[in-house]
Every structure is written in C-alpha cells, then in structure tokens.
Amino acid sequence: MNSYKQSLYIGTIRVIANIAMIGFLFLSMRQASIGSLPTEAGFCLWFFGLTLPLWTGIFYLTRFIRKRFPAEHESFVDLPHLGRQLVRWHVRQTLSPDAFPLSSQRLGRTVRHVSPF
C-alpha cells in the first residue's frame, strides 16, 4: 500500500507543480512587460525567483514522502557511521552459480563476502 501512496502523492505534487509553472510563466511575462526593468531581465528575475523556490520545496517534499511511505522494495536500515538510511533492496528469484563469492562496491572499496554455504 505504501508504494501506491508514494506514487500517488508524488505524481499529484508533480502535476500541481507543473500547473504552477505555467502560471508562473504567464505572471513573469506580465510583470516583465509592465516593470521598469528591461523585459528580459524582468522576466528572468520573476520567473527564476518564483520557480527555484518552488522546485526546491518540491524536492524536499518528495524526499519527505519517500521517507514517510517507503515502497515495497525499500526499508530503513541503521548503517554504521551514517545512521538510519532508506535503502532499496532486491531479492533474487534464483541462485546462479556465479553468485558466490559476492562482492559489493561501497565508497570506492571492494569488499569480498564469504558465502555461508
């Protein structure tokens, strides 16, 4: 259920943000035409002054939603020196012969894991 809520909320936020972008575009053109600044400078000032805070807020809001409603393949794990982190995981359906020994890349180091089998 969390995966559905996550995609629904994030999709809704993106649609609302894109509608706001269209409104900001028209508002910026109008303000640039009646302002005392040159038209291009006035447009850039209004457009970027409105859209940068909008997309920054959208970024942090979607980040919050992903943490609040983790998807089916995501969970929180306490990692050493990093604290509680949202991680994605994948369970393999079949075990292939080249699955062991496992190696993982983390922070530029290769760590070899010994198979318990």
HELIX and SHEET records of a PDB file:
HELIX    1   1 ASN A    2  ILE A   34  1                                  33    
HELIX    2   2 THR A   39  ARG A   68  1                                  30    
HELIX    3   3 PRO A   97  ALA A   99  5                                   3    
SHEET    1   A 2 GLU A  74  LEU A  79  0                                        
SHEET    2   A 2 GLY A  83  ARG A  88 -1                                        
SHEET    1   B 2 LEU A 102  ARG A 106  0                                        
SHEET    2   B 2 ARG A 109  HIS A 113 -1                                        
END                                                                             
